[in-house]
Structure formats: C-alpha cells, structure tokens
Amino acid sequence: MLSRLKWPLITVLVVIFAGTAGYTLIERWSVFDALYMTVITVGTVGFGETHPLSAAGRAFTIVLILAGVGALGFSLAQFIDVLLEGHVTGYLEGRRMQKSISSLEGHTIVAGFGRVGSVACSALADEDAGFVIVDADSGTVEEARELGWLCVHGDATEEETLLAAGLQRAGSIITALSGDAENLFVTVTARGLNPDVFIVARSSHASTEPKLLKAGANRTITPNVIGGRRMAAMVMRPTVSDYLDIVSAGEGVGYRLQELELMPDSCFAGKSLAEARIRELTGAQVVAVLAQDGTVNGNPGPDTIIRAGEKIVVLGTVSEVETLSLQACRL
C-alpha cells in the first residue's frame, strides 16, 4: 500500500516545492510567504493573495493551480483506489474461501495453526486431503492463506466458527490448540454439533487424556509424551525407529502404511488372503486386519478371511497402495 502511494505523495511535494521556489524567485517573497501562497493556491481554499502579484506572478499562479489540482486529484484517486482495493479484495477472497469450504464433504478441520497444527496441515496437504484451518490469529490465518489453504478466522471454541468451517459435513477434526481447556471445549462443542465426526485432540499433559476421551474425543495425542518415547526408541532401537519413520511418513524410499476399507463390490471381499493374492496383484502386503467389531488381527495368515466392511492395514510403495486402493473399493 505505501509503495503505491509513494509517487502521488512525491508529486504533491514537488508541486509545493516548485511553487515556493517560483514565488520566491518571481515576487522576491520570503520562503514562508511563498510557501503559504503555494499551499492555499494548491489547496484552492479561496484565501486572498499574500501580497499583490505581478503579471508574471499571476501567470505562474495559473500554472500552479492547474498543476496543484492535477497532483491532488491524482493522489486522491490513488488513495481511494488502494483503500477500496483492499476492502474489495478482502471481501472477494472471503467469499471465494467460503464457497470453497461449502463445497467440501468429509473433510478435516484443524483447530489451531500453531506448531502442532501446521505440521498436521502439511501432512494432510501431502495426502491431497481436504481440510480447513480455524485460527483466531489474523497473521496466522494470512500465512496459511498464502500457502493456498482454506481458512476460517475465528475462535474455534465457538459454534459459529466451527459451523463456518463446515463441521456438520466434516469427517474429522483435529483440535491442536495450545491449552488443554480450549481443546476440551472444542471437543465438547464439536461432538454436540456432529455426533459422527472423528475427533483427535491434543493434550499438553497425560492426565488430560481421559478427560478429552470422556468429552467425546476418539483419540488423544500428547506431543511431549510421544516425543519422549520416540527419542528413547531411537536410542534403544534406532533401526526400527528409522523403519517406522519411512512407513509412517512416506519418506525415504516412499513406503506408505495405510488402512483401506473393503467395499461390498471389492474383488477381495469374502476371500482368504491366499485367495485374494493381494501381494501378487499389487505388490502391497497386508500387515493387519481390523474387524468390524473392533478386534485387530496383527499377524494375519494366508487363511484369514477378509470381509466387506473390514479394514486392512497395508504396507507398500505409494503406487502399490494406490493400486490396491482401487481394487479394494470396487471390482
């Protein structure tokens, strides 16, 4: 904004300087009298002449009036343009953002774009998952918008803000605010507005986890506890830790550990793992089967039957998992 107003301001100052210098040279006035005459002339305030003007002085005044009116008009037009552009751009950006959010279905809401929330958003973006950020800090929201991510500026503990983020259509919500009380409040509010939404809540202390679960969270994460455990694991079992980083984060050689739900029309539904020949057909390996009743088979054998509605946890490269995903969801 300031850069666009620089030249109009310089133009006005040049006209004032030229007018002051002109009256000083032509009429032999003092600098103050010349400046005063220039300002009232450029400003067209209608005051009388400071001193009687000669013919040359009157001719110079005519030129000064034309130049001054032009400079002030140009400056005023630029200022109004910049002012209106900011409001109009902000309004249009808000309308576009809200329209995009309204079109989402089954997306994830990330409450809090801080140290934890920003990492969660990056992971969601890497997976091309739909998500909306909710944060009360305008600077943080602007930073997220510059990355091209959908945002809602507001307090995530308020119902109106969560509804604006599409909570009633959302599939999940990550509440990653800095305080446990705020995350607890968001959890209660989200569960009340959408009983089916999957809630992952951040807690600063392990003692808060049971409270979040009672409030309606499906999962809780305590970053400092997880971080401490991972650091200890890296010391005691570094190779295993490196392997888990590869399969969970999709880094390094590009392996991915992912869960897939078998649809009724899947070619794998109702077959044993041996009959399904998943590894032969796709290259991905089934490492666990999650039954609909919640039981987990962490070491499925070739005779394990996989049924429609069950979830299989598979390990493979990105392309292998995507190939399996297509076959698991349809014939």
Secondary structure, DSSP 4 states (H G I P E B T S, - for coil): -HHHHHHHHHHHHHHHHHHHHHHHHHH---HHHHHHHHHHHHTT-----SSPPPHHHHHHHHHHHHHHHHHHHHHHHHHHHHHHHHHHHHHHHHHHHHHHHHT--S-EEEE--SHHHHHHHHHHHHTT--EEEEES-HHHHHHHHHTT-EEEES-TTSHHHHHHTTGGG-SEEEE--SSHHHHHHHHHHHHHH-TT-EEEEE-SSGGGHHHHHHHT-SEEE-HHHHHHHHHHHHHH-HHHHHHHHHHHH--TTTEEEEEEEPPTT-TTTTEEHHHHTHHHHHS-EEEEEE-TTS-EESS--TT-EE-TT-EEEEEEEHHHHHHHHHHHH--
